[in-house]
């Protein structure tokens, strides 16, 4: 339940962040207007992440396992959302960084 709450919450927050950035990039809207539009979505996502952390620390007894779940969920969600909104692939350095991040998260989860 904790991991699902974190996964959905992080997904909602990342979607709102990237959608706002993309909207500012392609439209003539003011930043405050876009910010106010996406604020409720980020608030909901943030609340889900908080619930996930609380449940995770109670369940795992270790905050670092919960941090890894949070980072890993962003590693899976962010590239998908970035590509679907911006239609660009990562450059070489970003790709290497993502691969190393994936490896680090998997190794951390494997050790516990």
C-alpha positions in Angstrom: 0.0 0.0 0.0 2.9 2.4 0.9 4.7 1.8 -2.4 1.5 2.2 -4.4 0.7 5.5 -2.7 4.3 6.8 -3.4 4.2 5.6 -7.0 0.9 7.3 -7.7 1.7 10.4 -5.8 5.1 10.8 -7.5 3.5 10.2 -10.8 0.8 12.9 -10.2 3.5 15.4 -9.1 5.8 14.7 -12.0 2.9 14.9 -14.5 1.8 18.3 -13.1 5.4 19.6 -13.1 6.1 18.6 -16.6 2.7 19.5 -17.9 3.1 23.0 -16.5 6.5 23.4 -18.0 5.3 22.2 -21.4 2.2 24.4 -21.2 4.4 27.5 -20.5 6.7 26.4 -23.4 3.9 26.2 -26.0 1.3 28.7 -24.9 1.1 32.4 -24.1 -0.2 31.9 -20.6 1.3 33.6 -17.6 3.3 31.6 -15.1 0.9 32.4 -12.2 -2.1 31.2 -14.2 -0.4 27.9 -15.0 0.9 27.6 -11.4 -2.6 28.1 -10.0 -4.0 25.6 -12.4 -1.6 22.8 -11.5 -1.4 23.5 -7.7 -4.4 21.3 -6.7 -2.9 18.4 -8.7 0.5 18.8 -7.0 -1.2 19.1 -3.6 -3.0 15.8 -4.1 0.2 14.1 -5.3 2.1 15.5 -2.4 -0.5 14.2 0.1 -0.2 10.7 -1.5 3.6 10.8 -1.2 3.3 11.8 2.5 0.8 9.0 3.2 3.2 6.5 1.4 6.2 7.7 3.5 4.2 7.4 6.8 2.9 3.9 5.9 6.3 2.9 4.6 8.3 3.9 7.6 5.7 2.1 9.9 5.8 -1.0 7.7 9.5 -1.2 6.8 10.8 0.4 10.0 13.5 2.1 7.8 13.2 5.4 6.0 15.9 4.5 3.5 13.9 1.7 2.0 11.0 4.2 1.5 13.4 6.7 -0.1 14.6 4.1 -2.6 10.9 3.2 -3.5 10.3 7.0 -4.0 13.4 7.5 -6.2 12.8 4.3 -8.1 9.2 5.3 -8.9 10.5 8.6 -10.3 13.1 6.8 -12.3 10.4 4.8 -14.0 7.7 7.5 -14.3 9.7 10.6 -15.3 11.2 9.3 -18.6 7.8 8.1 -19.8 6.1 11.4 -19.0 9.0 13.4 -20.4 8.9 11.6 -23.7 5.1 11.7 -24.0 4.9 15.4 -23.4 8.1 16.7 -25.0 8.7 14.0 -27.7 12.5 14.0 -27.2 14.9 11.3 -26.2 17.6 11.8 -23.6 21.1 12.7 -24.7 24.0 10.4 -23.9 24.9 11.8 -20.5 21.3 11.8 -19.3 20.9 8.2 -20.5 24.1 7.1 -18.7 22.9 8.8 -15.6 19.5 7.1 -15.7 21.1 3.7 -16.2 23.4 4.2 -13.2 20.4 5.4 -11.1 18.4 2.3 -12.0 21.4 0.1 -11.1 21.9 1.9 -7.8 18.2 1.5 -6.8 18.1 -2.1 -7.8 21.3 -2.9 -5.8 19.9 -1.1 -2.7 16.6 -3.0 -2.8 18.5 -6.2 -3.4 20.7 -5.7 -0.3 17.7 -5.6 2.1 
